[in-house]
């Protein structure tokens, strides 16, 4: 997956509907410092300086989804206590649909309290209920899930073994999702994975996969054996096995495998990384990405999250930045319009002038290069709006373009005079110009100022139009004619 693919993915995330079912909990962090030992017992005294409450368990999955702009519905069971009501409030603040949450009197809402000093966890205190929900509550939860499935593109199951997901309920909702054509991705727990049979994919870590498969994982061969065995035995489409500092492995039911190296630059805290993998893998599949690309996306996101302290989320900007570090060539210049608009806004805030021009640029020649170099000199940044293949066919006929849009974009992005390339599919660049709001609009001198598309728009916000002389006798059409003449029988 390159940066442009990721930008296209993030542009549709806010249209994705995700259903999450699992164990919700509160993660409490007490941050402080240690300077002495208690006189009462040989233990450290932590002077608390800061307190923080975060969504934990399935809530951290939801937090990751919401942070990326997805529409989330949640089904779960909480205690009818102060923490249960607080959890609902925290979810509602993130615009999560909480109608599927049941409040049960007498049940304790899970809270994990972590005490940290010098970025190190000293102790964790757990308050929770682990007993299974009642058959009546199980029935209510199943009905809520089945009612929500038709409007969702993915079902994510986050199991922390706190009693919300008994085996009967799991099998019922997995079967319902399969019948509805909704993929199911599970972050599993425990030693018996038969309760997850029929899911689309599972995301265990190495220790969990070893316990569930019964295969002692000691090397690459045993890892592959465990992954493939679980895939076949559980009738999965794939198993995404997280391997900590070694990255991630994707096992397919047909026996194929894909091994992805770790993307983490520095590891501070692995808590919550599995939640991030579940969220991003699910979003990727919901958006129509292949299992391989969805796994690459989740692996990259997990590498970012483990560089933070505490269960954390990852942003689209962080993922795009990480992808940009991977692709330091022409890929880093090619963007979707929404992302590019934000980049240009930040550059304008620094006082830089944005120059925009557009065209097909099929068969790049010296006339193109000189034109683009001249355009770049008019400002601080040159943005090239490039016609897609479809728009060129509408403009120039079914035999054009000769070079596909992806190749044209990369060839142009390799030029030093071009700062950004953005594709547009419309017959004119008017809509794109309105989105990017350039300061200077450039066309060739074969145009008149009044004939330049977007002139009035650019001038309305104080910009201007510039016309640049073209190199005589240089055009794509003349090159095509020359080739045809040279190779005629």
N, C-alpha and C positions, 0 to 999 in steps of 0.2 A: 504494500500500500504506500503510495506516495502522498505528498502534501496535498496535491490537487484532489485526489480521491477522498482524502479526509475532509477537505473543505466542502466538497459536495455532500458528504455524509452529514456534517454538522449543519448544513443549510436545511435539512429535512427533519432533524431530530425533534423540533417543536411540533411536528405533525404526527409523531409516533405515540401510540397509546400502549402503555405497559401495565400489566397486572402483576402485582407482587403478593405472594402469600408466604408467611413464615413467622418466626419468633421475633417480635419487637422487644427492644430493651433500651434502657438509658445508659449511656456511657458518661460517667462523672470523672472529671480530672481535677485533682488538687495539686497545683504547682507551687513549689516552695524551695526553701534552701535548708541545708543541714550544716550546723556549725558546732553541735555538741552532742554528747551522749546523755541519755536520761539518767538522773540519779536514782530513779525507781527500779530500773532494769537495764541490762546491757543492750539497749536499742537506741537508734538514732532519733533525735527530736527534729521533726520537720516543721519549720515555720512557714505556714501557708501564706502565699502572697497573691494567688489567683485561683479562682474556681471556674470551671467550665462544664456545661452539660451538652452532650451531643447525642444524636440518634445513633443507636447501636444495633447490632444484629441485623435483622432484615431492614431496620431503619437506616443503617449505613448504606445498604444497597439503594434504598429509596433516595437517600441524600445525594448519592452519586448521579442517579438518574435525573433528579430535579435540578441539580447544579448544571447539567448539560441542556436543560430546557425541555425534557420529555414530559409527557402527560402521564401521571402515575395514579393508579388505583391500588389500594391495599386491602387485603383481607387477613384478619388475624384475631387473636383473643388476648385481651389485657385484663388485669385486675381492675375492679371498680374502686380504685384507691387514688391517692393524690398523684402518684407517679403515672398511673394509667391516664388520668385526665391531662397531665402535663405532656405526656407523649402525644396524645391526640392534638393538643394545641400546637406543639412543635411541627407536626406533620401538616396541619392546616395552614400554618404560616408559610409553608413551602407549596401551597396550592395543591396538595395531595388530596385525592378523593378518599375520605375516611369512612364512608358509609358502610363498608364491609368489616369494620372493626367491632367486635362484641366486647362489652364490658361485663365481667363476671364478679359478683360479690364473693369475697373470701379468697380470691386468687391474688397472689402477690405479683405485681408487675416487676419484671427483672431490672435490676440496677447493678452495674458494675462500677465500683469506685476505685480509681487508680491514683496512687500517691506518687508524685514524681519530684525529683530534685536533681539539678544539673543534667536535665534531659534523660535521666535514668529512672525507670520504674522501681520503686522501693517495695511496694506491697499492693495487692489488689483485694478488695473486699466485695463479695458477691451476696446479693439479696435476691432471691428468686423462687419461683415455683417450677417444679419439673413434672408434676403429675399430668397425665393426659386429660384433655378436655372431655366432657361428657358426650355420650352419643347424640343428645339433643343439640349441643353446641357444634358437634361435628356436622350434623345435618344442616344447620343454619349456615355454617361456613361453606359447605359444598354448594348450597343453593346460591350463595352470594357469588362464588367463583363462576359457576355455570352461567349465571345471569350476566356477568361482566365479559365473558370470553368473546362473544360475537363482535364486540367493539374494540378488541385489542389485537395487536400484531404479535405479541409475545407474552408468555407466562413465565415468570421467574419464581423459583421456589428456593427460599433461604431457610435451611433447617439447622437449628442450633440445639436440637434435642430438648426443648423446654416443654414439650407436651402438646404443642399446637398442631403437629402434623403426624397423627397416627397413620399406620400403614393403610388402613381401609380408605381413609380420606385421600391419601396420596394417589392410590391406584384409581380412585374414582375421578379425581380432577385431571390426572394425566390422560386417562381414556377420553374424558370429555374434550380436552384440548386437542387431542389427535383427531377426534371426530370433527371438530370445528376447523381443522387445518391450521391450528395455532402452535408454533414451535414451543417446546418446554425445555428450559435450561435449569438445572438443579445444582446448588452448592450443597453437597451431601455431608452427612455426619454419621458416626456409628460404624459398626463392622458389617452389618447386613444391608447390602444395597438392593436387595430384591424388591423392596418397597418402592424403588424408583424405576422399576422395569418399564420400558416403553417410552421413556423421556427422549427428547432429541439429543441432549448432551448433558454430561455431568462435568463438574470442575473440581475434583478432589486434589489435595496436595499429595506429595509422594508418600508420606506416612499413612494418610488415609487410604490411598490406593493399595498400599501393601497390606493393610489390615483387611480391607474388603475383598481383595483377590486371593489372599493366602499365599501370594508369591513374595518371597524375600527379595526385595529390590536392592541389589548390590552393585549392579553395573548396567550398561546400556541394554544388554540383551535381556536381562530380567525385567528392566523397566518396560521394554517393549512387550514382553510376554504378559505382564500384568495389565498393561493398557489394552492390548488386543483382547485378552480374555474377558475383561469387564465389558468391553464393547459388545462382544458376541453374546455373553451370558445374559446381559441386561437389555438386549435388543435396542441398543443405542445407535444413532447415526454417527456419533463421535464422542470421544472422551478427551477433555482438555485437562492435562495433568500438569499442575504447577510444580516447579522444581526449585523454588527459592533462588539462590544465586546462579543456578544453571539455566534459568529461563523457564520455558514451557514446551510441552510436547503435545501435539494433536494427533490422536489415533482415530482412524476411520474403521468402520465395521468391515470393510473389504480387505483390511490388513495393511493398507498404506499408512504412512506416518509422516508428520512434519515437525521438525525440531527447531524451535525458535530460541536464540540466545537471549540472555537477560538484557533488559534495556536500562537497568538501574545504574546510575553513576555512583551513588553512595547510599548505603542502607542505614537508616536510623531506627525504623520501627516497622515490622511486618504486619502489625495488627490492622485488620481491615483490608489488606491487599486482596484477599479472596472475594470480598464484597465488591471491590472495584472490578475484578475479573468477571464476576457474574453480571454486573451491570453493563459493562461495555460489550461483552460477548453477546448478551441478549439484545442490546440496542443495535449492534451490527447486523444480527440475523433479522431483526424486525425491519431494518432498512433495506434488506435484500442483499447484503454482502454475503460472499461465500464464507463457509466455515473457516477457511484459511485466513481470509482478510479480517474477519471478525476476531479471530484468535490473535492476529498480529496487533490489532487495535487494542485489545484487552491487555496483551503483554506489555505494550508500550505504556499504557495507563498505569498498570501495576508498578512498573519501574519508576514512575514519577511519585506515586503514593508512598512507597517505602522510603523515599527520601524525606518524608515529613514525620513529625512526632504525633502519635495518636491516630485513631481511625480518622481518615481524611478523605476528601474528595479531590477530583482532578477536573480541570477546566479544559474547554476546547482550545483556548489559547496556549495552555501548557503542552497539550498533545501536538498542536501544530508547530510549536517552537521546537519540540523534540524531533519531529519529522524533518523540520528544516535543518537541524544539525546533521541528520542522516543524508540529506540530499543538498549538498553545497554546490550543485551545478545549476543547470538551467531550470530544473524543477522548482527551485526556490523563488523564481520570478513569476511563475504561472499561478494565477489565483482565480477563484470564483469572485463574482462581483461584490457580494456582501462583505466578504473578508477584505477585499481590496479597498472598498469604500472606507472601512475602519482604518486600514493602514494609511490611506491618503489623508484622512482627517488628522491623524496624529502627526503626519509630516507637515501638513499645512499649519498646524499649531506651532511648529518650530519656525514658521516664516518661509517655508519652501514653496516655490511655484510649481504647479502641476501642469504639464503639457500633455495633450491628448491628440492622437490621430488614429485613424482606422483604415482598414482595407483587407483585401484578400491575400495579398503577398504569396501568390502561387508561383513557384519557380523564382526564388529570390535572385535578384541581379544587381549590378552596380548602381543602377538608377534608384532602386529601393534603398540601398545602403546610404548613398549620399543624401537622399531625402530624409531618412531617419536621423542621420548625424546632424543635419541642419536643424531639424525639429528639436533635437535634444538641447542644442545650444540656446534655445529660447527660454529655458527655465531650469529648474533644479532636478525635475524628474520627468521622464518620458513614459507615458502609458500607451500601449498599443492595443486597440480594440481589434480583434481578429475575427473575421467572418468564419462561422462553422462551415463544414462541408455542405450541409443542407441549404444554408442561405446562399452559398456560392452557386449551387445548382439552380436555385430559383432565379438568380441574377444573370448567370452566364450560360445556362444550359446543362444538359445531362452529362456532357463529356468533361466537365470541370467539377472540382479541381483535379489537377494532376498529382498534387501532393496532399495527403490527408491532414486534417486539422491538428492532430497530435504532433506529427512531424513538423508541420509549419510552425507550431507554437514553440517547439524546442529549438528549432533552427534560429528563429527570431530572438528567443530569450538568450541565446548564446552571444548575441551582439552586445558589446559594451555600452553602446549608446541607448539601449533599451533597459529600463528599470523594471517594468512590469508588463505582463501580457495577460489579457483577459478575453475569453471567447464570447461572442454574442451570436444568437441564432435569428434575431429579427432581421427584416429586410434593410432597416436603417439603424444606426447606432444611437438614435434619439433617446430611447429609454436608458441605455447604458450611460450616456452623457449625463442624464438627470440624476442617476445614482452616484456617479463618481465626482461630479461637480468640478471639472478641471478649470484652471485659471486661463489657459490658452488652448484654443482649438485650432489645429493645423490641418490644412489640405494642400494639394498641389495647385500650382498657378494656372492649371487648366480649368479651375473653378473660378467663379466670381464670388465675392463675399456673400452676396444674397443667396447664392445657390448652395452654400455649405449647410448641411443638416446640423441643427443644434446651435446655429449662430445666435438666434434670439434668446435661447435658453441660457447660453454662457454669458451673454451680455447682460442678462437680467440680474446676475449676481456679481457684476463688475468685471467679468472676464472679457477676452477679446479673441478675434479670429486673425490668424496669420496664414498667408499663402506663400508657398515655397516653390521656386523654379525647379522644373524637372530636367533630367538629363535627356537631351534629344536622342531619339532613335533607340531608346532602351525601354522595352516593355515585354511582358510575358507573352503577348500575342506574337510579337516579332520573333521571339525565341522559338515558339512553337512552329511558326511558318518556316524558319530556317532549318529546323530539324526535319520537318516533313520534306522540304526540298532536297536536303542532303541524302535522305534515305529512300527516296522514291525509286522504284525499279526503272 
